[in-house]
Amino acid sequence: MRYPVISMEKTGKRIREICERQGICAREIQEYMGFSAAQSVYDWFRGKNLPSVDNLYALSRLLKVTMETLVVASDQEEAWGVCEIAVLPRMDRHKIVVKYRELLWCPGVS
């Protein structure tokens, strides 16, 4: 078993993609985090640096995803797609799927 390593490049790409899908820009993250400049956020997007654990937690709360969703391991394939949502009430099915369609990450789904 290999020691798991976070890919800065893939994680940055994942964070950037989630932000783009939600219409959240680096400047908004800067303001939310209380940073004096957006450079740190751009560094995350480019995979130059990773957010600290505290910043990763805050970012996950802002984006309404888990911290694990934001982090990509170096040996992990990137696969975004729509997971099947089982046993949803018929009336709410469309509303829930539309709301979460772009936020779900499913291993092995392309």
The first five atom37 places (N, CA, C, CB, O) and aatype in JSON, in Angstrom:
{
  "aatype": [12, 1, 18, 14, 19, 9, 15, 12, 6, 11, 16, 7, 11, 1, 9, 1, 6, 9, 4, 6, 1, 5, 7, 9, 4, 0, 1, 6, 9, 5, 6, 18, 12, 7, 13, 15, 0, 0, 5, 15, 19, 18, 3, 17, 13, 1, 7, 11, 2, 10, 14, 15, 19, 3, 2, 10, 18, 0, 10, 15, 1, 10, 10, 11, 19, 16, 12, 6, 16, 10, 19, 19, 0, 15, 3, 5, 6, 6, 0, 17, 7, 19, 4, 6, 9, 0, 19, 10, 14, 1, 12, 3, 1, 8, 11, 9, 19, 19, 11, 18, 1, 6, 10, 10, 17, 4, 14, 7, 19, 15],
  "atom_mask": [
    [1, 1, 1, 1, 1],
    [1, 1, 1, 1, 1],
    [1, 1, 1, 1, 1],
    [1, 1, 1, 1, 1],
    [1, 1, 1, 1, 1],
    [1, 1, 1, 1, 1],
    [1, 1, 1, 1, 1],
    [1, 1, 1, 1, 1],
    [1, 1, 1, 1, 1],
    [1, 1, 1, 1, 1],
    [1, 1, 1, 1, 1],
    [1, 1, 1, 0, 1],
    [1, 1, 1, 1, 1],
    [1, 1, 1, 1, 1],
    [1, 1, 1, 1, 1],
    [1, 1, 1, 1, 1],
    [1, 1, 1, 1, 1],
    [1, 1, 1, 1, 1],
    [1, 1, 1, 1, 1],
    [1, 1, 1, 1, 1],
    [1, 1, 1, 1, 1],
    [1, 1, 1, 1, 1],
    [1, 1, 1, 0, 1],
    [1, 1, 1, 1, 1],
    [1, 1, 1, 1, 1],
    [1, 1, 1, 1, 1],
    [1, 1, 1, 1, 1],
    [1, 1, 1, 1, 1],
    [1, 1, 1, 1, 1],
    [1, 1, 1, 1, 1],
    [1, 1, 1, 1, 1],
    [1, 1, 1, 1, 1],
    [1, 1, 1, 1, 1],
    [1, 1, 1, 0, 1],
    [1, 1, 1, 1, 1],
    [1, 1, 1, 1, 1],
    [1, 1, 1, 1, 1],
    [1, 1, 1, 1, 1],
    [1, 1, 1, 1, 1],
    [1, 1, 1, 1, 1],
    [1, 1, 1, 1, 1],
    [1, 1, 1, 1, 1],
    [1, 1, 1, 1, 1],
    [1, 1, 1, 1, 1],
    [1, 1, 1, 1, 1],
    [1, 1, 1, 1, 1],
    [1, 1, 1, 0, 1],
    [1, 1, 1, 1, 1],
    [1, 1, 1, 1, 1],
    [1, 1, 1, 1, 1],
    [1, 1, 1, 1, 1],
    [1, 1, 1, 1, 1],
    [1, 1, 1, 1, 1],
    [1, 1, 1, 1, 1],
    [1, 1, 1, 1, 1],
    [1, 1, 1, 1, 1],
    [1, 1, 1, 1, 1],
    [1, 1, 1, 1, 1],
    [1, 1, 1, 1, 1],
    [1, 1, 1, 1, 1],
    [1, 1, 1, 1, 1],
    [1, 1, 1, 1, 1],
    [1, 1, 1, 1, 1],
    [1, 1, 1, 1, 1],
    [1, 1, 1, 1, 1],
    [1, 1, 1, 1, 1],
    [1, 1, 1, 1, 1],
    [1, 1, 1, 1, 1],
    [1, 1, 1, 1, 1],
    [1, 1, 1, 1, 1],
    [1, 1, 1, 1, 1],
    [1, 1, 1, 1, 1],
    [1, 1, 1, 1, 1],
    [1, 1, 1, 1, 1],
    [1, 1, 1, 1, 1],
    [1, 1, 1, 1, 1],
    [1, 1, 1, 1, 1],
    [1, 1, 1, 1, 1],
    [1, 1, 1, 1, 1],
    [1, 1, 1, 1, 1],
    [1, 1, 1, 0, 1],
    [1, 1, 1, 1, 1],
    [1, 1, 1, 1, 1],
    [1, 1, 1, 1, 1],
    [1, 1, 1, 1, 1],
    [1, 1, 1, 1, 1],
    [1, 1, 1, 1, 1],
    [1, 1, 1, 1, 1],
    [1, 1, 1, 1, 1],
    [1, 1, 1, 1, 1],
    [1, 1, 1, 1, 1],
    [1, 1, 1, 1, 1],
    [1, 1, 1, 1, 1],
    [1, 1, 1, 1, 1],
    [1, 1, 1, 1, 1],
    [1, 1, 1, 1, 1],
    [1, 1, 1, 1, 1],
    [1, 1, 1, 1, 1],
    [1, 1, 1, 1, 1],
    [1, 1, 1, 1, 1],
    [1, 1, 1, 1, 1],
    [1, 1, 1, 1, 1],
    [1, 1, 1, 1, 1],
    [1, 1, 1, 1, 1],
    [1, 1, 1, 1, 1],
    [1, 1, 1, 1, 1],
    [1, 1, 1, 1, 1],
    [1, 1, 1, 0, 1],
    [1, 1, 1, 1, 1],
    [1, 1, 1, 1, 1]
  ],
  "atom_positions": [
    [[0.85, -1.18, 0.0], [0.0, 0.0, 0.0], [0.89, 1.24, 0.0], [-0.96, 0.0, 1.23], [1.79, 1.38, 0.83]],
    [[0.63, 2.14, -0.93], [1.41, 3.37, -1.02], [0.84, 4.46, -0.14], [1.48, 3.85, -2.46], [-0.36, 4.53, 0.11]],
    [[1.73, 5.31, 0.34], [1.35, 6.47, 1.13], [0.58, 7.44, 0.24], [2.6, 7.15, 1.78], [1.09, 7.82, -0.82]],
    [[-0.64, 7.86, 0.63], [-1.43, 8.76, -0.23], [-0.84, 10.18, -0.25], [-2.89, 8.8, 0.25], [-0.47, 10.72, 0.79]],
    [[-0.78, 10.75, -1.42], [-0.24, 12.1, -1.6], [-1.27, 12.94, -2.35], [1.13, 12.07, -2.37], [-1.86, 12.48, -3.33]],
    [[-1.47, 14.15, -1.9], [-2.4, 15.07, -2.56], [-1.71, 15.7, -3.77], [-2.89, 16.17, -1.58], [-0.57, 16.16, -3.67]],
    [[-2.38, 15.7, -4.9], [-1.87, 16.36, -6.1], [-2.26, 17.83, -6.05], [-2.42, 15.68, -7.39], [-3.45, 18.17, -6.11]],
    [[-1.27, 18.7, -5.95], [-1.57, 20.14, -5.91], [-2.23, 20.58, -7.22], [-0.28, 20.96, -5.66], [-3.19, 21.35, -7.2]],
    [[-1.71, 20.09, -8.34], [-2.23, 20.5, -9.65], [-3.69, 20.05, -9.84], [-1.36, 19.93, -10.76], [-4.54, 20.84, -10.23]],
    [[-3.97, 18.77, -9.57], [-5.33, 18.25, -9.73], [-6.29, 18.86, -8.73], [-5.33, 16.73, -9.59], [-7.45, 19.14, -9.06]],
    [[-5.82, 19.09, -7.5], [-6.67, 19.71, -6.49], [-7.0, 21.14, -6.87], [-5.99, 19.67, -5.12], [-8.14, 21.57, -6.73]],
    [[-6.0, 21.88, -7.36], [-6.25, 23.24, -7.8], [-7.25, 23.3, -8.94], [0.0, 0.0, 0.0], [-8.13, 24.15, -8.97]],
    [[-7.1, 22.37, -9.87], [-8.04, 22.3, -11.0], [-9.44, 21.99, -10.51], [-7.58, 21.23, -12.03], [-10.42, 22.58, -10.97]],
    [[-9.55, 21.06, -9.56], [-10.85, 20.7, -9.0], [-11.49, 21.9, -8.3], [-10.72, 19.53, -8.01], [-12.68, 22.16, -8.5]],
    [[-10.72, 22.62, -7.5], [-11.25, 23.79, -6.79], [-11.72, 24.83, -7.8], [-10.18, 24.4, -5.83], [-12.81, 25.39, -7.67]],
    [[-10.9, 25.09, -8.8], [-11.25, 26.08, -9.84], [-12.54, 25.67, -10.56], [-10.1, 26.23, -10.86], [-13.42, 26.5, -10.78]],
    [[-12.66, 24.39, -10.93], [-13.85, 23.92, -11.66], [-15.11, 24.05, -10.81], [-13.66, 22.47, -12.09], [-16.15, 24.46, -11.32]],
    [[-15.02, 23.69, -9.54], [-16.19, 23.81, -8.67], [-16.59, 25.27, -8.52], [-15.91, 23.2, -7.28], [-17.78, 25.6, -8.56]],
    [[-15.61, 26.14, -8.36], [-15.91, 27.58, -8.27], [-16.57, 28.09, -9.54], [-14.63, 28.38, -7.98], [-17.55, 28.83, -9.48]],
    [[-16.04, 27.7, -10.69], [-16.62, 28.13, -11.97], [-18.05, 27.64, -12.12], [-15.77, 27.62, -13.15], [-18.92, 28.38, -12.56]],
    [[-18.3, 26.4, -11.75], [-19.65, 25.83, -11.86], [-20.64, 26.56, -10.97], [-19.63, 24.35, -11.5], [-21.83, 26.66, -11.28]],
    [[-20.14, 27.08, -9.85], [-21.02, 27.79, -8.91], [-21.01, 29.3, -9.12], [-20.62, 27.48, -7.49], [-21.72, 30.03, -8.43]],
    [[-20.2, 29.77, -10.06], [-20.14, 31.2, -10.33], [-19.44, 31.98, -9.24], [0.0, 0.0, 0.0], [-19.75, 33.15, -9.02]],
    [[-18.51, 31.36, -8.56], [-17.76, 32.03, -7.48], [-16.36, 32.34, -7.99], [-17.7, 31.14, -6.19], [-15.64, 31.45, -8.44]],
    [[-15.97, 33.6, -7.9], [-14.66, 34.01, -8.41], [-13.64, 34.12, -7.27], [-14.77, 35.37, -9.16], [-13.99, 34.1, -6.09]],
    [[-12.38, 34.24, -7.64], [-11.29, 34.33, -6.68], [-11.48, 35.51, -5.72], [-9.95, 34.45, -7.4], [-11.18, 35.41, -4.53]],
    [[-11.96, 36.61, -6.24], [-12.16, 37.81, -5.42], [-13.2, 37.54, -4.31], [-12.61, 39.0, -6.3], [-13.04, 38.02, -3.19]],
    [[-14.25, 36.79, -4.63], [-15.26, 36.46, -3.62], [-14.67, 35.56, -2.54], [-16.47, 35.77, -4.28], [-14.98, 35.72, -1.35]],
    [[-13.83, 34.62, -2.94], [-13.17, 33.75, -1.97], [-12.23, 34.57, -1.1], [-12.4, 32.61, -2.68], [-12.17, 34.37, 0.11]],
    [[-11.5, 35.49, -1.72], [-10.6, 36.38, -0.98], [-11.37, 37.13, 0.11], [-9.92, 37.38, -1.94], [-10.93, 37.18, 1.26]],
    [[-12.49, 37.7, -0.25], [-13.3, 38.46, 0.71], [-13.84, 37.55, 1.81], [-14.45, 39.18, 0.0], [-13.82, 37.9, 2.99]],
    [[-14.34, 36.37, 1.42], [-14.89, 35.41, 2.39], [-13.83, 34.98, 3.39], [-15.46, 34.19, 1.65], [-14.11, 34.84, 4.58]],
    [[-12.61, 34.75, 2.9], [-11.51, 34.28, 3.75], [-10.84, 35.42, 4.52], [-10.48, 33.55, 2.9], [-10.1, 35.18, 5.48]],
    [[-11.08, 36.65, 4.11], [-10.45, 37.79, 4.77], [-9.01, 38.02, 4.35], [0.0, 0.0, 0.0], [-8.23, 38.61, 5.1]],
    [[-8.65, 37.55, 3.14], [-7.3, 37.76, 2.63], [-7.16, 39.19, 2.14], [-6.98, 36.77, 1.49], [-8.14, 39.8, 1.69]],
    [[-5.94, 39.74, 2.22], [-5.72, 41.1, 1.73], [-5.64, 41.15, 0.2], [-4.43, 41.67, 2.33], [-5.86, 42.2, -0.4]],
    [[-5.32, 40.01, -0.44], [-5.24, 39.94, -1.9], [-5.73, 38.56, -2.35], [-3.78, 40.21, -2.39], [-5.78, 37.62, -1.55]],
    [[-6.08, 38.45, -3.62], [-6.6, 37.19, -4.17], [-5.49, 36.26, -4.65], [-7.55, 37.48, -5.32], [-5.78, 35.17, -5.14]],
    [[-4.23, 36.66, -4.52], [-3.12, 35.88, -5.05], [-3.08, 34.45, -4.5], [-1.81, 36.58, -4.74], [-2.8, 33.51, -5.25]],
    [[-3.37, 34.28, -3.22], [-3.37, 32.94, -2.64], [-4.4, 32.04, -3.33], [-3.66, 33.01, -1.13], [-4.13, 30.87, -3.59]],
    [[-5.55, 32.6, -3.61], [-6.61, 31.83, -4.27], [-6.17, 31.45, -5.69], [-7.92, 32.65, -4.32], [-6.37, 30.31, -6.11]],
    [[-5.58, 32.38, -6.41], [-5.08, 32.08, -7.76], [-3.99, 31.0, -7.7], [-4.54, 33.36, -8.44], [-3.89, 30.16, -8.59]],
    [[-3.17, 31.04, -6.66], [-2.14, 30.01, -6.49], [-2.78, 28.64, -6.27], [-1.22, 30.36, -5.3], [-2.26, 27.64, -6.77]],
    [[-3.89, 28.58, -5.54], [-4.6, 27.31, -5.37], [-5.11, 26.82, -6.72], [-5.77, 27.46, -4.38], [-4.94, 25.66, -7.08]],
    [[-5.76, 27.74, -7.47], [-6.33, 27.38, -8.77], [-5.26, 26.82, -9.71], [-7.0, 28.6, -9.41], [-5.53, 25.88, -10.47]],
    [[-4.08, 27.38, -9.66], [-2.99, 26.94, -10.55], [-2.25, 25.71, -10.01], [-2.0, 28.07, -10.75], [-1.41, 25.15, -10.71]],
    [[-2.55, 25.3, -8.79], [-1.88, 24.15, -8.2], [-0.49, 24.48, -7.69], [0.0, 0.0, 0.0], [0.34, 23.59, -7.5]],
    [[-0.23, 25.76, -7.48], [1.08, 26.19, -6.97], [1.18, 25.92, -5.46], [1.31, 27.68, -7.27], [2.24, 25.55, -4.97]],
    [[0.08, 26.11, -4.75], [0.0, 25.87, -3.32], [-1.34, 25.21, -3.01], [0.16, 27.19, -2.51], [-2.27, 25.26, -3.81]],
    [[-1.41, 24.59, -1.84], [-2.68, 24.04, -1.35], [-3.2, 24.93, -0.23], [-2.49, 22.57, -0.85], [-2.42, 25.54, 0.49]],
    [[-4.52, 25.0, -0.08], [-5.06, 25.73, 1.06], [-4.66, 25.03, 2.36], [-6.6, 25.86, 0.97], [-4.51, 23.81, 2.39]],
    [[-4.48, 25.79, 3.43], [-4.26, 25.18, 4.75], [-5.52, 24.38, 5.11], [-3.94, 26.27, 5.85], [-6.55, 24.53, 4.46]],
    [[-5.43, 23.56, 6.11], [-6.59, 22.77, 6.52], [-7.74, 23.69, 6.91], [-6.22, 21.83, 7.71], [-8.88, 23.44, 6.54]],
    [[-7.44, 24.77, 7.66], [-8.48, 25.73, 8.04], [-9.12, 26.37, 6.81], [-7.9, 26.81, 8.96], [-10.34, 26.5, 6.73]],
    [[-8.29, 26.77, 5.85], [-8.82, 27.4, 4.64], [-9.58, 26.4, 3.77], [-7.69, 28.02, 3.83], [-10.57, 26.76, 3.14]],
    [[-9.11, 25.16, 3.74], [-9.81, 24.12, 2.99], [-11.2, 23.88, 3.59], [-8.99, 22.82, 2.97], [-12.18, 23.71, 2.86]],
    [[-11.26, 23.87, 4.92], [-12.55, 23.71, 5.6], [-13.49, 24.87, 5.28], [-12.34, 23.6, 7.13], [-14.66, 24.66, 4.95]],
    [[-12.98, 26.09, 5.39], [-13.8, 27.27, 5.09], [-14.26, 27.26, 3.64], [-13.01, 28.56, 5.39], [-15.4, 27.6, 3.34]],
    [[-13.36, 26.88, 2.74], [-13.69, 26.82, 1.32], [-14.78, 25.77, 1.06], [-12.44, 26.51, 0.48], [-15.69, 26.0, 0.26]],
    [[-14.67, 24.63, 1.73], [-15.69, 23.6, 1.55], [-17.05, 24.08, 2.04], [-15.29, 22.32, 2.3], [-18.08, 23.74, 1.46]],
    [[-17.07, 24.86, 3.1], [-18.34, 25.42, 3.61], [-18.91, 26.44, 2.63], [-18.13, 26.08, 5.0], [-20.11, 26.46, 2.38]],
    [[-18.04, 27.28, 2.08], [-18.48, 28.28, 1.1], [-19.07, 27.6, -0.14], [-17.31, 29.19, 0.69], [-20.11, 28.01, -0.64]],
    [[-18.39, 26.55, -0.61], [-18.81, 25.88, -1.84], [-19.87, 24.8, -1.6], [-17.62, 25.26, -2.51], [-20.4, 24.21, -2.54]],
    [[-20.18, 24.54, -0.31], [-21.18, 23.55, 0.07], [-20.84, 22.15, -0.46], [-22.56, 23.98, -0.44], [-21.7, 21.44, -0.98]],
    [[-19.57, 21.78, -0.32], [-19.09, 20.44, -0.65], [-18.21, 19.96, 0.5], [-18.29, 20.44, -2.02], [-17.84, 20.76, 1.37]],
    [[-17.9, 18.69, 0.52], [-17.01, 18.18, 1.57], [-15.57, 18.54, 1.25], [-17.16, 16.65, 1.72], [-15.23, 18.83, 0.1]],
    [[-14.73, 18.53, 2.27], [-13.3, 18.77, 2.05], [-12.74, 17.7, 1.13], [-12.54, 18.79, 3.39], [-11.9, 17.99, 0.27]],
    [[-13.19, 16.49, 1.3], [-12.69, 15.38, 0.47], [-13.03, 15.59, -1.0], [-13.28, 14.06, 0.95], [-12.28, 15.16, -1.88]],
    [[-14.14, 16.23, -1.28], [-14.51, 16.52, -2.66], [-13.5, 17.46, -3.31], [-15.91, 17.13, -2.73], [-13.24, 17.36, -4.51]],
    [[-12.93, 18.37, -2.53], [-12.0, 19.35, -3.06], [-10.6, 18.78, -3.3], [-11.9, 20.53, -2.13], [-9.87, 19.26, -4.16]],
    [[-10.24, 17.75, -2.54], [-8.88, 17.21, -2.59], [-8.8, 16.05, -3.58], [-8.44, 16.73, -1.18], [-9.67, 15.18, -3.61]],
    [[-7.74, 16.05, -4.4], [-7.52, 14.98, -5.37], [-6.15, 14.35, -5.08], [-7.6, 15.52, -6.85], [-5.14, 15.04, -5.04]],
    [[-6.14, 13.04, -4.89], [-4.89, 12.32, -4.67], [-4.12, 12.22, -5.98], [-5.15, 10.91, -4.08], [-4.71, 12.24, -7.06]],
    [[-2.8, 12.11, -5.88], [-1.97, 12.05, -7.09], [-2.27, 10.82, -7.94], [-0.5, 12.06, -6.71], [-2.07, 10.85, -9.15]],
    [[-2.73, 9.75, -7.32], [-3.05, 8.54, -8.09], [-4.53, 8.41, -8.42], [-2.61, 7.31, -7.32], [-4.97, 7.39, -8.94]],
    [[-5.3, 9.44, -8.13], [-6.75, 9.42, -8.34], [-7.09, 9.94, -9.73], [-7.46, 10.26, -7.27], [-6.57, 10.97, -10.16]],
    [[-7.95, 9.23, -10.41], [-8.45, 9.69, -11.7], [-9.48, 10.77, -11.45], [-9.06, 8.51, -12.52], [-10.27, 10.69, -10.51]],
    [[-9.47, 11.78, -12.3], [-10.48, 12.82, -12.19], [-11.68, 12.41, -13.02], [-9.93, 14.21, -12.64], [-11.57, 12.23, -14.23]],
    [[-12.81, 12.26, -12.36], [-14.01, 11.84, -13.07], [-15.21, 12.59, -12.51], [-14.22, 10.31, -12.96], [-15.7, 12.27, -11.43]],
    [[-15.65, 13.57, -13.22], [-16.84, 14.31, -12.82], [-18.02, 13.74, -13.57], [-16.69, 15.83, -13.1], [-17.92, 13.39, -14.74]],
    [[-19.12, 13.64, -12.91], [-20.31, 13.14, -13.55], [-21.47, 13.21, -12.59], [0.0, 0.0, 0.0], [-21.38, 13.8, -11.51]],
    [[-22.54, 12.62, -12.98], [-23.73, 12.63, -12.15], [-23.91, 11.24, -11.57], [-24.99, 13.07, -12.95], [-24.05, 10.26, -12.31]],
    [[-23.91, 11.16, -10.26], [-24.18, 9.88, -9.61], [-25.68, 9.62, -9.66], [-23.66, 9.88, -8.13], [-26.48, 10.55, -9.66]],
    [[-26.03, 8.37, -9.7], [-27.44, 8.04, -9.63], [-27.92, 8.34, -8.22], [-27.72, 6.55, -10.03], [-27.25, 7.99, -7.24]],
    [[-29.04, 8.97, -8.13], [-29.63, 9.26, -6.82], [-30.82, 8.31, -6.67], [-30.08, 10.78, -6.68], [-31.82, 8.42, -7.38]],
    [[-30.67, 7.39, -5.75], [-31.68, 6.35, -5.6], [-32.78, 6.76, -4.64], [-31.04, 5.07, -5.13], [-32.55, 7.52, -3.7]],
    [[-33.95, 6.26, -4.87], [-35.1, 6.38, -3.99], [-35.42, 7.82, -3.61], [-34.88, 5.57, -2.75], [-35.45, 8.17, -2.43]],
    [[-35.64, 8.62, -4.59], [-36.09, 9.99, -4.34], [-37.6, 10.05, -4.55], [-35.36, 11.01, -5.26], [-38.13, 9.38, -5.44]],
    [[-38.29, 10.85, -3.74], [-39.73, 11.0, -3.99], [-39.95, 11.54, -5.4], [-40.37, 11.95, -2.93], [-39.2, 12.4, -5.86]],
    [[-40.96, 11.04, -6.06], [-41.21, 11.4, -7.46], [-41.33, 12.91, -7.66], [-42.48, 10.71, -7.94], [-40.79, 13.44, -8.63]],
    [[-42.02, 13.62, -6.78], [-42.22, 15.06, -6.95], [-40.91, 15.84, -6.86], [-43.19, 15.58, -5.9], [-40.73, 16.81, -7.59]],
    [[-40.0, 15.42, -5.99], [-38.78, 16.19, -5.73], [-37.6, 15.75, -6.6], [-38.41, 16.07, -4.3], [-36.57, 16.43, -6.6]],
    [[-37.73, 14.66, -7.31], [-36.58, 14.09, -8.03], [-35.92, 15.11, -8.95], [-37.03, 12.88, -8.84], [-34.71, 15.3, -8.88]],
    [[-36.67, 15.77, -9.81], [-36.1, 16.71, -10.77], [-35.42, 17.88, -10.06], [-37.19, 17.23, -11.73], [-34.3, 18.27, -10.42]],
    [[-36.07, 18.43, -9.07], [-35.53, 19.58, -8.35], [-34.19, 19.23, -7.69], [-36.54, 20.05, -7.28], [-33.24, 20.01, -7.79]],
    [[-34.09, 18.1, -7.05], [-32.86, 17.71, -6.36], [-31.75, 17.42, -7.36], [-33.1, 16.48, -5.49], [-30.61, 17.86, -7.17]],
    [[-32.06, 16.7, -8.43], [-31.05, 16.38, -9.43], [-30.52, 17.64, -10.08], [-31.61, 15.43, -10.49], [-29.3, 17.77, -10.25]],
    [[-31.38, 18.56, -10.45], [-30.93, 19.81, -11.07], [-30.07, 20.59, -10.11], [-32.13, 20.66, -11.52], [-29.04, 21.14, -10.51]],
    [[-30.45, 20.67, -8.85], [-29.72, 21.44, -7.87], [-28.32, 20.89, -7.64], [-30.48, 21.47, -6.56], [-27.37, 21.67, -7.5]],
    [[-28.16, 19.57, -7.61], [-26.87, 18.98, -7.27], [-26.11, 18.38, -8.44], [-27.08, 17.93, -6.25], [-25.0, 17.89, -8.25]],
    [[-26.67, 18.4, -9.62], [-26.06, 17.75, -10.78], [-24.61, 18.16, -10.98], [-26.85, 18.08, -12.02], [-23.76, 17.29, -11.21]],
    [[-24.3, 19.44, -10.91], [-22.96, 19.89, -11.22], [-22.01, 19.83, -10.03], [-23.01, 21.3, -11.74], [-20.81, 20.09, -10.18]],
    [[-22.49, 19.49, -8.86], [-21.64, 19.47, -7.68], [-21.16, 18.07, -7.32], [-22.37, 20.06, -6.52], [-20.25, 17.92, -6.5]],
    [[-21.75, 17.07, -7.9], [-21.4, 15.7, -7.52], [-20.14, 15.24, -8.21], [-22.54, 14.76, -7.83], [-19.94, 15.47, -9.4]],
    [[-19.31, 14.58, -7.45], [-18.13, 13.94, -8.01], [-18.26, 12.47, -7.71], [-16.79, 14.54, -7.43], [-18.48, 12.08, -6.56]],
    [[-18.12, 11.66, -8.72], [-18.31, 10.23, -8.56], [-17.1, 9.49, -9.1], [-19.6, 9.77, -9.27], [-16.83, 9.56, -10.3]],
    [[-16.36, 8.79, -8.25], [-15.23, 8.02, -8.74], [-15.66, 7.03, -9.82], [-14.55, 7.28, -7.58], [-16.63, 6.3, -9.64]],
    [[-14.94, 7.02, -10.91], [-15.2, 6.06, -11.97], [-16.27, 6.47, -12.96], [0.0, 0.0, 0.0], [-16.53, 5.74, -13.92]],
    [[-16.91, 7.62, -12.75], [-17.94, 8.09, -13.69], [-17.32, 9.14, -14.57], [-19.21, 8.66, -12.95], [-16.71, 10.09, -14.08]],
    [[-17.46, 8.98, -15.87], [-16.86, 9.98, -16.77], [-17.92, 10.8, -17.45], [-15.98, 9.3, -17.83], [-17.6, 11.69, -18.24]]
  ]
}
